[in-house]
């Protein structure tokens, strides 16, 4: 009876998984459309994540600020579901690789598999947790880089007598895709679809905006509308202010870039060359560093150290570089 129940559960799991892949008929061929991962994860484990939701309480605000159109509970379900799949895959893959490829003892391979699966769980949760923070920071930098031009464009529209609703509608339909266009689309959606007035829509956007400067601009925009002030003069003043701040940030970035270039030359150009020369001499003399042979260290530096160092350097450079 227990075996039958287990088989029925496995069959139900695979039938539910197959229903997620839907054949979509076209005139000539059939195309498969796969549902979004967070949708699949929510249908499988969404009802079992209520207990762990308080552990990810800070993630909700970062998820809203990141611009990801994903429900908080669905994203936590995706974290839980993907972590289970990655840990099981690691638990199976590492022992098989160690036993059949490297001829390791079964017990050692299983222990390495358990340790690797625990590391996979940790890295998976950290990666899913950090991704919205990275997206929110990226969106913040893009909004702040665009603010001088955005406020200047809005000042021109305000001088022409365009209403605030039409300003954000114009921003949402720019020919060049900008980060502010997505925020303006949310304002237009709240006004046209949800029936909010422009003040309430701007307040809602201001609360979830990742950029402090963008939030300050929206709050000043709302205050100017409330007080009946001159929107054109306010936006022109903001444009001049943000342009000065942009010049200062570009000057700081040039100084930081010169320091980073020196680090890159020292760590990823000169450093590996010195290690390669040192390890080549050690190999010729027959020396070693304990159980690590010079040939193994050369392979680690060549195929692991230099690529990982370059990737980390590119991530740091992308994190500090302006978009314009």
C-alpha positions in Angstrom: 0.0 0.0 0.0 2.8 2.4 0.9 4.6 1.7 -2.4 1.4 2.3 -4.3 0.8 5.6 -2.6 4.4 6.7 -3.3 4.1 5.7 -7.0 0.8 7.7 -7.2 2.4 10.8 -5.7 5.3 10.6 -8.1 2.8 10.2 -11.1 0.8 13.1 -9.8 3.9 15.2 -9.5 5.0 14.5 -13.1 1.5 15.1 -14.5 1.3 18.4 -12.7 4.7 19.3 -14.1 3.6 18.4 -17.7 0.5 20.6 -17.4 2.8 23.6 -16.8 4.2 23.1 -20.4 1.4 24.0 -22.7 1.5 23.4 -26.5 0.6 26.5 -28.4 -0.6 25.8 -31.9 0.5 28.0 -34.8 -0.2 27.8 -38.5 2.9 25.6 -39.3 4.5 24.4 -36.1 3.7 23.8 -32.5 5.5 26.0 -29.9 5.9 25.2 -26.3 5.3 28.0 -23.9 6.6 27.5 -20.4 5.0 29.3 -17.4 7.2 31.6 -15.3 9.3 29.9 -12.7 7.8 31.7 -9.8 4.4 30.7 -11.0 5.4 27.0 -11.1 7.1 27.2 -7.7 4.0 28.9 -6.1 1.7 26.2 -7.3 3.9 23.4 -5.9 5.1 24.9 -2.6 3.2 28.2 -2.2 0.9 26.9 0.6 3.9 25.6 2.6 5.9 28.8 2.8 3.7 30.7 5.4 6.0 29.6 8.2 9.2 31.0 6.6 7.8 34.2 5.3 8.8 36.2 8.5 12.4 35.2 7.8 12.3 37.1 4.5 10.5 40.2 5.9 13.1 42.7 4.6 13.0 41.1 1.1 9.4 42.5 0.5 10.5 46.1 0.3 13.6 45.3 -1.8 11.4 43.3 -4.2 9.1 46.3 -4.7 12.0 48.6 -5.2 13.8 46.3 -7.7 11.2 46.6 -10.4 10.5 42.9 -10.5 6.9 42.3 -11.2 6.7 39.3 -8.8 4.5 38.7 -5.7 6.4 38.4 -2.4 5.0 35.0 -1.5 5.6 33.7 -5.1 9.2 34.8 -4.9 9.8 33.2 -1.5 8.2 30.0 -3.0 10.7 30.2 -5.9 13.6 30.5 -3.4 12.3 27.4 -1.5 11.6 25.4 -4.6 14.8 26.2 -6.4 16.9 25.6 -3.3 15.4 22.1 -2.9 16.1 21.2 -6.6 19.6 22.6 -6.5 20.5 20.8 -3.3 19.2 17.4 -4.5 21.0 17.9 -7.8 24.2 18.7 -6.0 23.7 15.8 -3.6 23.4 13.3 -6.6 25.9 14.9 -9.0 29.0 15.3 -6.7 29.1 11.7 -5.5 28.5 10.3 -9.0 31.3 12.6 -10.4 33.7 11.6 -7.6 33.0 7.9 -7.8 32.9 7.3 -11.6 35.3 10.0 -12.8 37.9 10.4 -10.0 37.5 6.8 -8.5 37.0 8.2 -4.9 35.7 5.9 -2.1 31.9 5.8 -1.8 31.8 7.1 1.8 34.1 10.1 1.0 32.0 10.9 -2.1 28.8 10.8 -0.1 30.3 13.1 2.5 31.5 15.5 -0.2 28.0 15.4 -1.7 26.3 16.3 1.6 28.8 19.2 2.2 28.3 20.4 -1.4 24.5 20.3 -1.1 24.7 22.4 2.1 26.9 24.9 0.4 24.5 24.9 -2.6 21.6 25.6 -0.2 23.5 28.5 1.3 24.6 30.0 -2.0 21.1 29.6 -3.5 19.3 31.4 -0.7 22.0 34.2 -0.6 21.8 34.6 -4.4 18.0 34.9 -4.4 18.1 37.2 -1.5 20.8 39.5 -2.9 19.4 39.6 -6.5 16.5 42.1 -5.7 18.9 44.2 -3.7 21.3 44.3 -6.7 18.4 45.1 -9.1 17.1 47.9 -6.8 20.6 49.4 -6.6 21.0 49.2 -10.4 17.6 50.9 -10.8 18.6 53.6 -8.3 21.8 54.4 -10.2 19.9 54.5 -13.5 17.2 56.8 -12.1 19.8 59.2 -10.6 21.8 59.2 -13.8 18.7 60.1 -15.8 17.3 62.7 -13.3 19.1 65.8 -14.8 17.6 65.0 -18.3 14.2 63.8 -16.9 13.6 67.0 -14.9 14.8 69.1 -17.9 12.4 67.3 -20.2 9.5 67.7 -17.6 10.4 71.4 -17.2 10.0 71.9 -21.0 6.6 70.2 -20.9 5.5 72.2 -17.9 6.5 75.5 -19.6 4.2 74.4 -22.5 1.3 74.1 -20.1 1.2 70.3 -20.2 -0.7 68.7 -17.2 1.1 66.4 -14.8 -0.8 63.4 -16.0 0.3 64.1 -19.6 3.9 64.7 -18.5 4.1 61.1 -17.1 2.3 59.7 -20.1 4.9 61.4 -22.3 7.7 59.9 -20.2 6.2 56.5 -20.4 6.2 56.6 -24.2 9.7 57.8 -24.9 11.3 56.3 -27.9 14.5 55.5 -26.0 13.9 53.0 -23.1 14.8 54.6 -19.8 14.4 53.5 -16.2 12.1 56.5 -15.6 9.8 55.2 -18.3 9.0 52.2 -16.2 8.2 54.3 -13.2 6.1 56.6 -15.4 4.2 53.6 -16.8 3.3 52.6 -13.2 1.9 56.1 -12.5 -0.1 56.1 -15.8 -1.4 52.6 -14.9 -2.5 53.7 -11.4 -4.3 56.7 -12.8 -6.0 55.1 -15.9 -6.6 51.5 -14.6 -7.0 51.8 -10.9 -8.7 55.2 -10.9 -6.3 57.0 -8.6 -5.7 60.7 -8.9 -2.2 61.9 -10.0 -1.3 62.9 -6.4 -2.1 59.5 -4.9 -0.3 57.7 -7.8 2.8 59.8 -7.3 2.8 59.2 -3.6 2.5 55.5 -4.2 5.4 55.6 -6.7 7.4 57.7 -4.2 7.1 55.1 -1.4 8.5 52.3 -3.5 11.1 54.3 -5.4 14.7 53.0 -4.8 16.4 56.3 -5.3 16.3 59.0 -2.6 16.8 61.8 -5.1 14.0 60.5 -7.3 11.8 60.3 -4.2 12.7 63.8 -3.2 11.9 65.1 -6.6 8.4 63.4 -6.6 7.7 64.7 -3.1 8.6 68.3 -4.2 6.5 67.8 -7.4 3.5 66.9 -5.2 4.1 69.8 -2.8 4.3 72.2 -5.8 1.0 70.9 -7.1 -0.6 71.2 -3.7 0.6 74.8 -3.1 -0.2 75.9 -6.7 3.4 76.8 -7.4 5.3 77.1 -10.6 6.1 73.6 -11.8 8.3 74.8 -14.6 10.5 76.8 -12.3 10.7 74.0 -9.7 11.7 71.4 -12.4 14.3 73.8 -13.9 15.9 74.3 -10.5 16.0 70.6 -9.9 17.5 70.0 -13.3 20.4 72.4 -12.6 20.9 70.9 -9.1 21.1 67.3 -10.4 23.4 68.3 -13.3 25.9 69.7 -10.7 25.7 66.5 -8.7 26.2 64.5 -11.9 29.4 66.5 -12.7 30.7 65.8 -9.1 29.9 62.1 -9.4 31.7 61.8 -12.8 34.8 63.5 -11.3 34.8 61.0 -8.4 34.3 58.1 -10.8 37.3 59.1 -12.8 39.5 59.1 -9.7 38.1 55.7 -8.6 38.6 54.2 -12.0 42.3 55.2 -12.0 42.7 53.4 -8.6 40.8 50.3 -9.9 43.1 50.1 -13.0 46.1 50.0 -10.7 44.6 47.2 -8.7 43.7 45.3 -11.9 47.3 45.5 -13.2 48.8 44.5 -9.8 46.4 41.6 -9.0 45.4 40.2 -12.4 48.3 41.0 -14.7 51.5 41.2 -12.6 50.4 38.8 -9.8 49.6 35.8 -12.0 52.8 36.3 -14.0 54.9 36.1 -10.8 53.0 33.0 -9.7 53.4 31.3 -13.0 57.2 32.0 -13.0 57.5 30.8 -9.4 55.5 27.6 -10.0 57.4 26.8 -13.2 60.7 27.0 -11.4 59.3 24.9 -8.6 58.2 22.2 -11.1 61.6 22.2 -12.7 63.3 21.7 -9.3 60.8 19.1 -8.2 59.3 21.1 -5.3 55.7 21.2 -4.1 53.4 22.9 -1.6 52.3 19.9 0.5 49.8 17.8 -1.4 49.4 20.6 -4.1 51.7 20.1 -7.0 52.9 23.0 -9.1 51.0 21.7 -12.1 47.8 21.6 -10.2 48.4 25.2 -8.8 49.1 26.4 -12.4 45.8 24.9 -13.6 43.9 26.5 -10.7 45.4 29.9 -11.3 44.9 29.7 -15.1 41.4 28.2 -15.3 39.9 29.4 -12.0 41.8 32.2 -10.3 42.2 34.6 -13.3 38.6 34.2 -14.7 37.0 34.6 -11.3 39.1 37.6 -10.5 38.2 39.2 -13.8 34.5 38.5 -13.2 34.6 40.0 -9.7 36.4 43.1 -11.1 33.8 43.5 -13.9 31.0 43.2 -11.3 32.7 45.9 -9.1 33.2 48.1 -12.2 29.5 47.7 -13.2 28.4 48.5 -9.7 30.2 51.9 -9.5 30.1 53.1 -13.1 27.5 55.6 -14.2 25.0 54.8 -17.0 25.6 58.0 -19.0 
